[in-house]
Amino acid sequence: MGKNRKSKRQLVRDEKRAKKRGRDVADDEERSSKRQRHDDDGDHQQPQETNALYTLDPNADFIPFDDDEPPKDGPTHRDRGGNFEREFFGMLADEEQEYFRHADELLELNDFPSPEDRHIFLQSVYREARGKELKLASSQSCSRLMERLILLSNAKQKKSLFGAFAGHFMTLVTHRFAGHCCEKLFLLSAPVVTQELSGEADQDVEMEDADGEEPDEATEAMKTSMEDLFMLTLDELEEHLSFLLSDRYGSHAIRVLLVVLSGRPLNQVGTKSLLQGKNKEYITVEGAAAMNSELNSQARTVPSSFSTAIQKIIGDSTTTLDATALRVLAKHPTGNPTLQLLLELELSLSAKSKKTAEPKKETGDKGAEEEASGVSLLERLVPDAPASFGDEKSQACEFVNSMLYDPIGSRLLETLIIHCPGKIFKGLLANIFGPRIQSLLRNDIASYPAIKVLNRLSKEDLADAVQKSLPEIPSFVEKGRFNVIKTFFERCSVRGATPELGSLLQALTTACGGNWKHLVPKLCLLNEPEPEPESKEKKFQPADAKNKAALLSHGSQVASTLLTIPGQTSKAIQNSLLSLSPEQILRLASAAPTATILTKAFAAPPQVPHFHKLLVAAMLPSIYELAISQHGNAIVNAIIAAPSKGDGMAVVPFHLKENIMAQLERHENDLRGTWLGRNVWRTWRGDLWCHRRHDWVRWAKETNPEGEQIAAMPKLKAGEEEKRGKGVMKKGRVEVGGEERVDEDSVMYVEPEPESEHEVEVEDEEPEKKVKKERKEKKEKKEKEKKEKKEKKASKGDDEEQVKEKKKKKKKEKETGEAEVAA
């Protein structure tokens, strides 16, 4: 950016300021004229506006509460029900929009020669965006650039953005585009709080300013800790918390702030579903996600002021709500997720607060008594629980019954069941869920809270629920309540309720046709016609197709769950898989939810003899179709990962792997033409198979257990072992005229070879150890033989000397005898 660029920018700024002044004057005139018209028509329009603004509509974008009562003088103009003045930050000039749009494209492509060039480019974008942060955030075309800049910002740059947004957060969080920028700023600034607490804050990188000094707000924010910046933001939003609970855009920012204050991991699936919708655009920059993934996947350490802030938010946003307003908010599509998060955080903090409140009460602390006497959100939802659950006309019982069958309110009830204390759960079970658990599980909506109840039941209560629900298993299968069946099997396996597992399997088999072979076809809808492939012209899926997809997903989960439970349940699914035709197996492997059944089947230990061998043999005719399919290629890759030998594990014989590799070799060119095919060819080491077959064989046997990779000594069969122990009669054979005949005279008896104890023990050992032991034994035998020879020689030498001495003695005795006789 040279001198001409600077002077031109200065001219553009002057023109922009002049236009802004003219717009401000025009806006003031228009506002004054609107106020005059409003005052003139206020008499006859006042009751209509009051009814329209302050009636409780569950489907409205905003629900007014007690702190938003209409003024005595008459209603004033509010934007979407808010009692604050919405700000307009102006618009970017055409040249500025073009520059920022081009910068956004470059950051998205991330095509920079070096990291230094990217850093220089970012610094220039930061300089150009200084003073225009509010316009960028509220711009439809440039708000994505602001989110990418936040992703790439360091701690000081994030603090400067807090300073630029300070005083305008209420307008920003309720804006359609700026709200996303605020959420991104809150989420990515959360790890900075933890770093500052541990003393690892980033202090090396500083913002460079070539055009002038930093604004006062930015310099003050950069000197402030991130904890204080969050607290200042909460102070700014404090007056409007009840409005933000049900605001279409502001409720998301409140949820993000609550998650940041609680210290929960930011990458959890449950956290993501609370913070954003399914269709939210995911904006990222290459390399930025890896920098933040480590901190976002862990539970963060937060200061004590954050816990106090959460309790204050819960109190300020719900103290003014009565029972009617709470029910309306619980059934509101935007307010319900926020209320879920508030209830969950309150119940998680209640245990800690009780522990700290007890010692203070003993010492007579008045502050602790006041805190303990405050009414919590749980007590507002179900007052006087659990005693009030016994009265059907009580407010708590009416609240639970009204939420049970509501598609939105039942989600709040699920959160209540999961996190409520044991006393309240026992009251819910004894008075509401326990007596009618089977009828609740039949219902499409009430089954989800009932499933959460099953997850908390003890072994005895679970057995009672199973016995009550056994007659309803056929209706569960008919209505597609496969998630209920899956929960029953999972919880019985976890609690060790083996008799209930058997009765559930018998009831499920009867409902599916009375034979194990019908389980997988019924659960995976294989008997129904295959759905048509989706065309590009269809933008929306019909309701029937969505229901079928959900049924297929839930049925596949049931089959996968049964495979993971050892015993008869896994054996039943394995038998059902073996009874499928090759066409049905190909259909199973071609869909995303059902393909997981086959992948888990290769990981499960066999309950049926040669299960994996028979399953692979059934897949052989369609192995090429599986290799090039989106979901079947993972199954083909799982086959080569399975060992060829072993006990109690998934085993695929080596000759079947060779047959599969031979089929893949015939379609080598077709496989190389697709990405999925290349993946399979690379996983199976196709090039090694073609050029160095012996190396491929060695590689393919590396998956075998240690000791099975080398060919073992051949073992005798049972009949041969008996013959070996008894001896064998062999007959001689004589060729007579070209024919081989048995010579009866040459019959000979062969003595059985002596079988040592060592040979019997070594049969089950590994081949390498056998060879080593044999060598040691040979050495020991040789050494023993040498020692024996030496001892024999030594003994022979001693014997000869003794004989000579005896002979000499005898001679002497004879000579002495003869001399005596002669004398």
C-alpha positions in Angstrom: 0.0 0.0 0.0 1.9 3.0 -1.3 1.5 6.8 -0.9 -1.3 7.0 -3.6 -3.3 4.4 -1.8 -3.0 6.4 1.5 -4.1 9.7 0.0 -7.0 8.1 -1.8 -8.1 6.4 1.4 -8.0 9.7 3.2 -10.3 11.2 0.5 -12.6 8.2 0.8 -12.8 8.7 4.6 -13.6 12.4 4.2 -16.4 11.6 1.8 -17.7 8.9 4.1 -17.8 11.2 7.1 -19.8 13.8 5.1 -22.3 11.1 3.9 -22.6 9.9 7.5 -23.5 13.4 8.7 -26.2 13.7 6.1 -27.6 10.3 7.0 -27.7 11.2 10.7 -29.6 14.4 10.0 -32.1 12.5 7.8 -32.5 9.8 10.4 -33.2 12.4 13.1 -35.8 14.1 11.0 -37.5 10.7 10.2 -37.5 9.7 13.9 -39.1 13.0 15.0 -41.8 12.6 12.3 -42.6 9.1 13.4 -42.9 10.1 17.0 -45.4 12.9 16.0 -47.5 10.3 14.1 -47.3 7.8 17.0 -48.5 10.5 19.5 -51.4 11.5 17.2 -52.6 7.9 16.7 -51.8 6.7 20.2 -55.3 7.0 21.7 -57.1 4.5 19.5 -54.0 2.2 18.8 -52.9 1.7 22.4 -55.1 -1.3 23.4 -54.3 -3.1 20.2 -50.5 -2.7 20.6 -50.7 -3.8 24.2 -52.5 -7.0 23.3 -50.1 -7.7 20.5 -46.9 -7.1 22.4 -47.8 -8.6 25.8 -49.7 -11.8 25.0 -47.7 -15.1 25.6 -47.2 -16.8 22.3 -45.1 -20.0 22.6 -43.9 -19.7 18.9 -43.0 -16.0 19.1 -39.4 -14.9 18.6 -39.5 -13.1 22.0 -41.6 -13.6 25.1 -42.0 -10.5 27.4 -41.6 -11.2 31.1 -42.3 -9.2 34.3 -39.3 -6.9 33.9 -40.6 -5.8 30.5 -44.0 -4.5 31.5 -45.6 -1.7 29.4 -45.1 1.7 30.8 -48.0 3.6 32.4 -47.9 6.3 29.7 -48.4 3.7 26.9 -46.2 1.3 25.0 -43.0 2.6 23.3 -41.4 1.4 20.1 -39.2 -1.7 20.7 -37.3 -3.8 18.2 -38.4 -7.5 18.5 -39.7 -6.8 22.0 -36.4 -5.4 23.4 -36.4 -2.5 25.8 -33.1 -1.1 24.5 -32.2 1.2 21.7 -30.7 -0.6 18.7 -27.6 1.0 17.2 -26.7 1.4 13.6 -22.9 1.4 12.9 -23.0 2.5 9.3 -21.9 0.7 6.1 -18.6 0.1 4.5 -17.7 2.0 1.4 -17.6 0.1 -1.9 -13.8 0.1 -2.1 -13.6 -1.1 1.5 -16.0 -3.9 0.9 -14.1 -5.0 -2.2 -10.8 -5.0 -0.2 -12.2 -7.0 2.7 -14.0 -9.4 0.4 -10.7 -10.1 -1.4 -8.9 -10.6 1.9 -11.6 -13.1 3.0 -11.0 -15.1 -0.2 -7.2 -15.2 0.3 -7.6 -16.3 3.9 -10.0 -19.0 2.9 -7.7 -20.3 0.2 -4.7 -19.9 2.5 -2.4 -19.9 -0.6 0.6 -18.0 0.8 4.2 -18.7 -0.2 5.4 -18.7 3.5 4.1 -18.2 7.0 5.9 -14.8 7.1 4.0 -13.6 4.1 0.7 -14.7 5.7 1.7 -12.8 8.9 2.5 -9.6 7.0 -0.8 -9.9 5.1 -2.7 -10.4 8.4 -1.1 -7.3 9.9 -2.1 -5.2 6.9 -5.7 -6.5 7.2 -5.7 -5.7 11.0 -4.5 -2.1 10.3 -7.1 -1.6 7.6 -9.9 -3.0 9.9 -9.0 -0.8 12.8 -11.9 1.5 13.6 -14.2 -0.5 11.4 -14.7 -3.6 13.6 -18.4 -2.8 14.3 -19.2 -2.3 10.6 -17.4 -5.5 9.6 -19.2 -7.6 12.3 -22.6 -6.3 11.2 -22.0 -6.6 7.5 -23.5 -9.6 5.7 -20.6 -9.9 3.3 -17.7 -9.2 5.6 -18.8 -10.8 8.9 -17.1 -14.0 7.8 -13.8 -12.2 7.5 -14.2 -11.0 11.0 -14.7 -14.6 12.2 -11.6 -15.7 10.4 -9.6 -12.8 11.9 -10.8 -13.9 15.3 -9.6 -17.4 14.6 -6.2 -16.2 13.7 -5.9 -13.5 16.5 -3.6 -13.8 19.4 -4.5 -12.9 23.0 -3.8 -9.1 22.6 -5.7 -8.9 19.4 -8.7 -10.6 21.0 -8.6 -8.1 23.9 -8.5 -5.2 21.4 -11.7 -6.6 19.8 -13.3 -6.7 23.3 -12.4 -3.1 23.6 -13.8 -2.2 20.2 -17.1 -4.1 21.0 -17.4 -2.7 24.5 -20.6 -0.6 25.0 -22.2 -2.2 22.0 -22.5 -5.9 23.0 -26.3 -5.8 23.4 -26.8 -4.6 19.8 -24.1 -7.0 18.5 -25.3 -10.2 20.2 -28.9 -9.7 18.9 -27.7 -8.9 15.4 -28.1 -11.6 12.7 -24.5 -11.5 11.6 -22.6 -9.8 14.4 -24.0 -12.3 16.9 -21.9 -15.0 15.2 -18.7 -12.9 15.6 -19.5 -12.4 19.3 -19.9 -16.1 19.8 -16.6 -16.9 18.1 -14.9 -14.2 20.1 -16.3 -15.7 23.4 -15.4 -19.3 22.5 -11.8 -18.6 21.4 -11.1 -16.2 24.3 -12.1 -18.9 26.9 -8.7 -20.7 26.7 -6.9 -17.4 27.3 -8.5 -17.2 30.8 -7.0 -20.6 31.7 -3.6 -19.5 30.3 -3.6 -16.3 32.3 -4.5 -18.3 35.5 -1.6 -20.6 34.9 0.8 -17.8 33.9 1.1 -19.0 30.3 -0.4 -15.9 28.6 0.9 -14.9 25.2 3.0 -11.8 25.7 5.4 -12.0 22.8 3.3 -11.0 19.9 2.4 -7.3 19.7 0.2 -5.4 17.3 2.1 -3.2 14.9 0.7 0.1 14.0 2.2 2.0 11.0 -0.6 4.6 10.6 -0.9 5.9 14.2 -1.4 5.0 17.8 -3.9 2.5 19.2 -7.4 3.7 20.2 -7.9 4.3 23.8 -10.4 1.5 24.2 -8.1 -1.0 22.6 -5.1 0.0 24.8 -7.2 -0.2 28.0 -8.6 -3.6 27.0 -5.1 -4.9 26.2 -3.9 -4.1 29.7 -7.0 -5.7 31.3 -7.1 -9.4 32.0 -9.5 -11.6 30.0 -11.4 -12.5 33.1 -12.3 -8.9 33.8 -13.2 -8.4 30.1 -15.8 -11.2 30.4 -17.1 -9.8 33.6 -17.5 -6.3 32.0 -19.4 -7.9 29.1 -21.8 -9.7 31.6 -22.3 -6.4 33.4 -23.4 -4.8 30.1 -25.9 -7.6 29.3 -27.2 -8.0 32.9 -30.2 -5.7 32.4 -31.5 -7.6 29.4 -31.0 -11.3 30.5 -34.7 -12.1 30.5 -35.0 -10.7 27.0 -32.0 -12.6 25.8 -33.3 -16.0 27.0 -35.8 -16.2 24.2 -34.3 -13.9 21.6 -33.7 -15.5 18.2 -30.0 -14.5 18.1 -29.2 -13.3 21.6 -30.0 -16.7 23.2 -27.1 -18.3 21.4 -24.6 -15.7 22.8 -26.0 -16.3 26.4 -25.5 -20.1 26.0 -21.9 -19.6 24.8 -21.2 -17.3 27.7 -22.6 -19.8 30.2 -20.5 -22.7 28.7 -17.4 -20.5 28.9 -18.1 -19.5 32.5 -18.7 -23.2 33.5 -15.4 -24.5 32.2 -17.0 -27.3 30.2 -15.1 -28.7 27.2 -16.0 -26.7 24.1 -15.7 -29.6 21.6 -18.2 -32.0 23.2 -21.1 -33.1 21.0 -23.7 -32.1 23.6 -22.1 -28.7 24.0 -22.1 -28.1 20.2 -25.8 -29.1 19.9 -26.6 -26.5 22.6 -24.6 -23.7 21.1 -25.6 -24.0 17.4 -28.2 -25.4 15.0 -27.7 -28.2 12.5 -27.5 -25.8 9.5 -25.1 -23.3 11.0 -22.2 -22.4 8.6 -18.9 -23.7 9.8 -16.2 -21.0 9.2 -12.6 -22.0 9.7 -9.1 -21.3 8.5 -6.5 -24.0 7.7 -4.2 -24.4 10.6 -6.3 -22.5 13.1 -8.4 -25.5 14.2 -5.2 -27.4 15.3 -4.1 -24.6 17.4 -7.3 -24.5 19.5 -8.3 -28.2 19.5 -6.1 -29.2 22.5 -7.5 -26.5 24.7 -11.1 -26.9 23.5 -11.2 -30.7 24.1 -10.3 -30.5 27.8 -12.1 -29.2 30.9 -10.9 -25.7 31.6 -9.8 -24.2 34.9 -11.9 -21.1 35.6 -11.7 -18.5 38.3 -14.2 -18.5 41.2 -15.8 -15.3 39.9 -17.1 -17.2 37.0 -19.1 -19.6 39.2 -20.5 -16.7 41.1 -21.5 -15.1 37.8 -23.4 -18.2 36.7 -25.4 -18.2 39.9 -26.2 -14.5 39.4 -27.3 -15.1 35.8 -29.6 -17.9 36.8 -31.0 -15.8 39.6 -31.4 -12.6 37.5 -33.0 -14.3 34.6 -35.5 -16.5 36.5 -36.5 -14.6 39.7 -39.2 -12.6 37.9 -40.7 -15.7 36.1 -43.8 -17.2 37.6 -45.1 -20.7 36.9 -47.0 -19.7 33.7 -44.0 -17.9 32.2 -41.7 -20.9 33.0 -44.0 -23.3 31.2 -44.2 -21.0 28.2 -40.4 -20.7 28.1 -40.0 -24.5 28.5 -42.1 -25.0 25.4 -40.5 -22.2 23.4 -38.2 -23.5 20.6 -35.5 -20.8 21.4 -35.9 -20.5 25.1 -36.0 -24.2 25.9 -32.3 -24.9 25.1 -31.2 -21.9 27.2 -33.4 -23.1 30.1 -31.9 -26.6 29.8 -28.4 -25.2 30.1 -29.4 -23.0 33.1 -30.9 -26.0 34.9 -28.0 -28.3 34.2 -25.4 -25.7 35.4 -27.5 -25.1 38.5 -27.7 -28.8 39.4 -24.0 -29.3 38.8 -23.1 -26.3 41.1 -25.6 -27.2 43.8 -23.4 -30.1 45.2 -20.4 -27.8 45.6 -22.5 -25.0 47.1 -24.0 -27.4 49.7 -20.6 -28.6 50.8 -19.4 -25.0 51.3 -22.7 -23.9 52.9 -22.7 -26.5 55.7 -19.6 -25.4 57.6 -20.8 -21.7 57.3 -24.1 -22.6 58.8 -22.4 -24.3 61.8 -20.4 -21.1 62.5 -23.6 -19.0 62.2 -22.8 -17.1 59.0 -25.8 -15.0 58.0 -24.7 -14.8 54.3 -24.8 -18.6 54.0 -28.3 -18.7 55.5 -29.5 -16.2 53.0 -28.0 -18.1 50.1 -29.4 -21.3 51.3 -32.9 -19.7 51.7 -32.9 -18.6 48.0 -35.3 -20.4 45.7 -33.5 -22.3 43.0 -34.7 -22.9 39.4 -35.4 -26.6 40.2 -37.7 -25.6 43.0 -39.5 -23.2 40.7 -40.1 -25.9 38.1 -41.1 -28.6 40.6 -42.1 -27.0 43.9 -42.1 -29.1 47.1 -40.6 -32.1 45.3 -40.5 -35.0 45.8 -43.5 -35.0 48.3 -45.6 -33.1 45.8 -45.3 -35.8 43.1 -47.8 -37.9 45.0 -50.6 -35.4 44.5 -51.9 -35.4 40.9 -53.2 -31.8 41.3 -49.9 -30.3 42.6 -48.0 -27.8 40.5 -45.0 -30.1 40.2 -47.0 -33.1 39.0 -48.9 -31.0 36.5 -45.6 -29.6 35.1 -44.1 -33.0 34.6 -47.3 -34.4 32.9 -47.5 -31.3 30.6 -43.9 -31.7 29.5 -44.1 -35.5 28.9 -46.0 -35.3 25.6 -44.7 -32.0 24.3 -42.0 -32.3 21.6 -40.0 -29.3 23.0 -40.8 -29.5 26.7 -39.8 -33.2 26.9 -36.2 -32.1 26.3 -36.2 -30.1 29.4 -37.7 -33.0 31.3 -34.8 -35.2 30.0 -32.3 -32.8 31.4 -34.2 -32.8 34.7 -34.2 -36.6 34.9 -30.5 -36.9 34.1 -29.1 -34.3 36.5 -31.7 -34.2 39.4 -30.8 -35.4 42.9 -31.6 -39.0 43.9 -34.5 -38.0 46.2 -36.3 -36.2 43.3 -35.6 -39.1 40.9 -37.0 -41.6 43.3 -40.2 -39.5 43.7 -40.5 -39.3 39.9 -40.0 -43.0 39.5 -42.4 -44.1 42.3 -45.3 -41.8 41.4 -45.1 -40.9 37.6 -42.8 -43.2 35.6 -42.8 -46.5 37.5 -46.5 -47.4 37.3 -46.9 -46.6 33.6 -43.4 -47.2 32.2 -44.7 -49.6 29.5 -47.3 -47.1 28.2 -44.8 -44.2 28.2 -42.3 -46.3 26.2 -44.9 -46.9 23.5 -45.4 -43.1 22.9 -43.3 -41.4 20.2 -42.5 -38.4 22.4 -42.7 -39.7 26.0 -40.4 -42.6 25.2 -37.4 -40.3 25.3 -37.8 -39.1 28.9 -38.7 -42.7 29.8 -35.4 -43.9 28.2 -33.5 -41.5 30.4 -35.3 -43.0 33.4 -34.2 -46.5 32.3 -30.6 -45.3 32.3 -30.7 -44.5 36.0 -32.6 -47.6 37.3 -31.0 -50.1 39.6 -30.9 -53.8 38.8 -34.1 -54.6 40.7 -36.1 -51.7 39.2 -34.8 -52.5 35.7 -35.9 -56.1 36.1 -39.3 -54.9 37.1 -39.5 -52.5 34.1 -38.4 -55.4 31.7 -41.2 -57.7 33.1 -43.8 -54.9 32.6 -42.6 -54.2 29.0 -42.1 -57.8 27.7 -45.7 -58.0 26.4 -45.2 -54.7 24.6 -42.1 -55.8 22.6 -44.1 -56.8 19.5 -45.7 -53.3 19.5 -42.3 -51.7 20.0 -41.1 -53.6 16.9 -44.2 -52.7 14.9 -44.1 -49.0 15.8 -40.3 -48.8 15.3 -39.4 -48.1 18.9 -36.0 -49.7 18.3 -34.2 -47.2 20.6 -36.3 -48.5 23.5 -35.2 -52.1 22.7 -31.6 -51.0 22.4 -31.7 -49.3 25.8 -33.2 -52.4 27.5 -30.4 -54.6 26.2 -27.7 -52.1 27.0 -28.8 -51.5 30.6 -29.4 -55.2 31.3 -25.9 -55.9 30.1 -24.4 -53.2 32.3 -26.4 -54.2 35.4 -25.7 -57.9 34.9 -29.4 -58.9 34.5 -28.7 -62.1 32.5 -32.2 -63.7 32.9 -33.8 -60.5 31.6 -31.4 -60.6 28.6 -32.6 -64.0 27.7 -36.3 -63.1 28.0 -35.8 -59.9 26.0 -34.0 -61.9 23.2 -36.8 -64.5 23.2 -39.5 -61.8 23.0 -37.6 -59.9 20.2 -37.1 -63.2 18.2 -40.9 -63.9 18.5 -41.8 -60.4 17.4 -39.4 -60.7 14.3 -40.8 -64.0 13.1 -39.8 -66.7 15.6 -36.4 -67.5 14.2 -32.9 -65.9 14.7 -32.4 -65.7 10.9 -35.2 -63.0 10.7 -33.6 -60.6 13.2 -31.3 -58.7 10.8 -33.8 -58.5 7.9 -36.5 -57.2 10.2 -34.3 -54.7 12.1 -32.5 -53.4 9.0 -35.7 -53.3 6.8 -34.1 -55.7 4.2 -37.5 -57.2 3.3 -38.8 -53.9 2.1 -38.0 -52.6 -1.4 -34.7 -50.7 -1.7 -35.2 -46.9 -1.6 -34.6 -45.0 -4.8 -31.3 -43.0 -5.0 -31.8 -39.3 -4.3 -31.9 -37.1 -7.4 -30.2 -33.7 -7.5 -33.5 -32.1 -8.3 -35.1 -33.0 -5.0 -34.1 -30.4 -2.4 -36.2 -31.7 0.4 -36.7 -35.2 1.7 -40.3 -36.3 2.2 -41.5 -37.2 5.7 -41.8 -41.0 4.9 -38.2 -41.1 3.7 -37.0 -39.4 6.9 -39.0 -41.8 9.1 -37.5 -44.8 7.2 -34.0 -43.4 7.6 -34.5 -43.0 11.3 -36.0 -46.5 11.6 -33.0 -47.9 9.7 -30.6 -46.1 11.9 -32.2 -47.2 15.2 -32.6 -50.8 14.0 -28.9 -51.0 13.0 -28.0 -49.7 16.5 -30.0 -52.6 18.0 -28.1 -55.1 15.9 -24.8 -53.6 16.7 -25.6 -53.6 20.4 -26.6 -57.2 20.4 -23.2 -58.0 18.7 -21.3 -56.4 21.5 -23.1 -58.5 24.2 -21.4 -61.9 24.5 -23.5 -65.0 24.8 -26.8 -65.9 23.1 -27.5 -62.3 22.0 -24.3 -62.1 19.9 -24.8 -65.7 18.6 -28.3 -64.8 17.4 -27.1 -61.9 15.3 -24.2 -63.9 13.9 -26.6 -66.7 12.9 -28.8 -64.1 11.3 -25.9 -62.6 9.3 -24.8 -66.0 8.0 -28.4 -66.7 6.7 -28.3 -63.6 4.5 -27.9 -63.9 0.7 -24.9 -62.2 -1.0 -27.4 -59.5 -2.4 -28.6 -58.7 1.1 -25.1 -58.5 2.4 -24.2 -56.1 -0.4 -27.2 -54.0 0.5 -26.2 -54.0 4.2 -22.7 -52.8 3.3 -23.9 -50.1 0.9 -25.8 -48.0 3.5 -24.1 -45.9 6.2 -26.0 -47.1 9.3 -26.1 -50.8 8.3 -22.4 -51.0 7.3 -21.4 -50.5 11.0 -23.0 -53.9 11.7 -20.5 -55.7 9.4 -17.5 -53.7 10.7 -18.5 -54.6 14.3 -19.1 -58.2 13.3 -15.4 -58.5 12.3 -14.4 -57.0 15.6 -16.6 -59.3 17.7 -15.4 -62.7 18.9 -17.1 -65.6 17.1 -20.0 -67.3 18.9 -20.7 -69.5 15.9 -17.9 -71.8 14.6 -16.1 -70.4 11.7 -18.4 -67.3 11.7 -15.9 -64.9 10.1 -14.7 -67.4 7.5 -18.3 -68.0 6.3 -19.2 -64.3 6.3 -16.2 -63.5 4.1 -17.0 -66.4 1.8 -20.5 -64.9 1.4 -19.0 -61.5 0.5 -16.5 -62.9 -2.1 -18.9 -62.7 -5.1 -19.4 -58.9 -4.6 -16.0 -57.9 -3.2 -15.3 -55.5 -6.1 -18.6 -53.7 -5.6 -17.8 -53.4 -1.9 -14.3 -52.0 -2.6 -15.6 -49.1 -4.7 -18.6 -48.3 -2.5 -18.5 -45.4 -0.1 -19.2 -47.5 3.0 -18.2 -51.0 1.9 -14.5 -50.2 1.4 -14.1 -49.9 5.2 -15.4 -53.5 5.5 -13.0 -54.7 2.8 -10.1 -53.0 4.7 -11.2 -54.6 7.9 -10.8 -58.1 6.4 -7.0 -57.7 5.8 -6.6 -56.4 9.3 -8.1 -59.6 10.8 -5.6 -62.3 11.7 -5.5 -65.6 9.9 -4.9 -67.8 13.0 -5.9 -67.6 16.6 -8.3 -68.7 19.2 -11.2 -66.6 20.6 -10.9 -63.8 18.1 -12.0 -62.8 14.6 -10.1 -65.0 12.2 -10.1 -64.9 8.4 -8.2 -67.8 6.8 -5.2 -66.8 4.7 -6.5 -68.5 1.5 -9.6 -66.3 1.6 -7.4 -63.2 1.7 -5.5 -64.5 -1.3 -8.8 -65.1 -3.2 -9.9 -61.5 -2.4 -6.5 -60.1 -3.5 -6.7 -62.1 -6.8 -10.2 -60.6 -7.5 -8.9 -57.1 -6.8 -6.0 -57.7 -9.1 -8.4 -58.5 -12.0 -10.0 -55.0 -11.4 -6.7 -53.2 -10.8 -7.3 -50.5 -13.5 -10.9 -49.8 -12.3 -9.7 -49.6 -8.7 -7.0 -47.1 -9.6 -9.6 -45.0 -11.4 -11.5 -44.1 -8.2 -10.4 -42.6 -4.9 -12.1 -45.4 -2.9 -10.6 -48.1 -5.1 -7.1 -46.6 -4.7 -7.6 -46.6 -0.9 -8.5 -50.3 -0.9 -5.6 -51.1 -3.3 -3.2 -49.2 -1.0 -4.5 -50.9 2.1 -4.2 -54.4 0.7 -0.7 -53.6 -0.7 -1.7 -54.5 -4.3 1.7 -53.4 -5.8 3.5 -55.7 -3.4 1.2 -58.5 -4.4 2.0 -58.0 -8.1 5.8 -57.7 -7.9 6.9 -59.5 -4.7 4.4 -62.1 -3.8 6.5 -63.7 -1.0 6.9 -60.3 0.7 3.1 -59.8 0.5 2.6 -63.2 2.2 5.0 -62.2 5.0 3.3 -58.8 5.4 -0.2 -60.4 5.4 0.8 -62.8 8.2 2.1 -60.0 10.4 -1.4 -59.6 11.8 -1.3 -63.2 13.2 -0.5 -63.6 16.9 3.1 -64.0 17.8 4.1 -67.6 17.3 1.6 -68.2 14.5 3.5 -66.2 11.9 6.0 -69.1 11.4 4.8 -72.5 10.1 4.4 -74.9 13.1 5.4 -78.5 13.2 2.7 -80.8 11.8 0.6 -82.5 14.5 -0.6 -86.1 14.3 -4.3 -86.8 14.0 -6.2 -88.7 16.7 -6.1 -92.0 14.8 -2.4 -91.8 14.0 -1.6 -91.1 17.7 -3.3 -94.3 18.7 -1.4 -96.2 16.1 1.8 -94.6 17.3 1.2 -95.8 20.8 0.3 -99.4 19.9 2.7 -100.2 17.0 1.9 -100.7 13.3 1.9 -103.9 11.2 3.7 -103.2 7.9 3.4 -105.6 4.9 6.0 -105.9 2.2 5.0 -105.2 -1.4 6.3 -107.1 -4.5 5.9 -106.2 -8.1 4.7 -109.2 -10.2 4.0 -108.6 -13.9 3.8 -104.9 -13.4 1.3 -105.2 -10.6 2.0 -104.5 -7.0 1.0 -107.3 -4.6 1.3 -107.8 -0.9 3.8 -110.4 0.1 2.3 -112.2 3.1 5.7 -113.8 4.1 7.3 -110.4 4.5 5.0 -109.2 7.2 7.0 -107.5 9.9 6.1 -105.9 13.3 7.5 -102.4 13.9 8.0 -101.6 17.6 6.6 -98.2 18.7 9.2 -95.5 19.0 9.8 -94.5 22.6 8.1 -91.2 23.3 9.9 -89.0 25.8 8.1 -86.7 28.2 9.8 -83.7 26.6 8.2 -84.3 23.2 4.7 -84.3 24.7 5.3 -81.0 26.5 6.8 -79.2 23.6 3.9 -79.8 21.2 2.0 -76.8 22.3 5.1 -74.5 22.5 6.2 -72.1 19.9 8.5 -73.4 17.1 11.4 -71.1 17.9 11.5 -72.2 21.5 11.4 -75.8 20.4 14.5 -75.4 18.3 16.4 -73.7 21.1 15.4 -76.4 23.6 16.5 -79.1 21.1 19.9 -77.5 20.7 20.3 -77.2 24.5 19.4 -80.8 24.9 21.9 -82.0 22.3 24.6 -80.0 23.9 23.8 -81.4 27.3 23.7 -84.9 26.0 27.1 -84.5 24.3 28.6 -83.1 27.6 27.1 -86.0 29.6 28.6 -88.5 27.1 32.0 -86.9 27.4 31.9 -86.9 31.1 30.8 -90.6 31.1 33.6 -91.6 28.8 36.2 -89.8 31.0 34.8 -91.4 34.1 34.9 -94.8 32.4 38.5 -94.3 31.3 39.4 -93.2 34.8 37.7 -96.2 36.3 39.4 -98.5 33.8 42.8 -97.1 34.7 42.2 -97.6 38.4 41.0 -101.2 37.9 44.2 -102.1 36.0 46.5 -100.8 38.7 44.6 -102.6 41.4 44.8 -105.9 39.4 48.6 -105.5 39.0 49.0 -104.8 42.7 47.0 -107.9 43.5 49.1 -110.0 41.1 52.3 -108.7 42.7 51.0 -109.5 46.2 50.1 -113.0 45.1 53.5 -113.5 43.6 55.2 -112.4 46.8 52.9 -114.6 48.8 53.8 -117.6 46.6 57.5 -116.9 46.8 57.4 -116.6 50.6 55.4 -119.8 50.8 57.8 -121.7 48.6 60.7 -120.4 50.7 59.1 -121.5 53.9 58.4 -125.0 52.4 62.0 -125.3 51.3 63.3 -124.3 54.7 
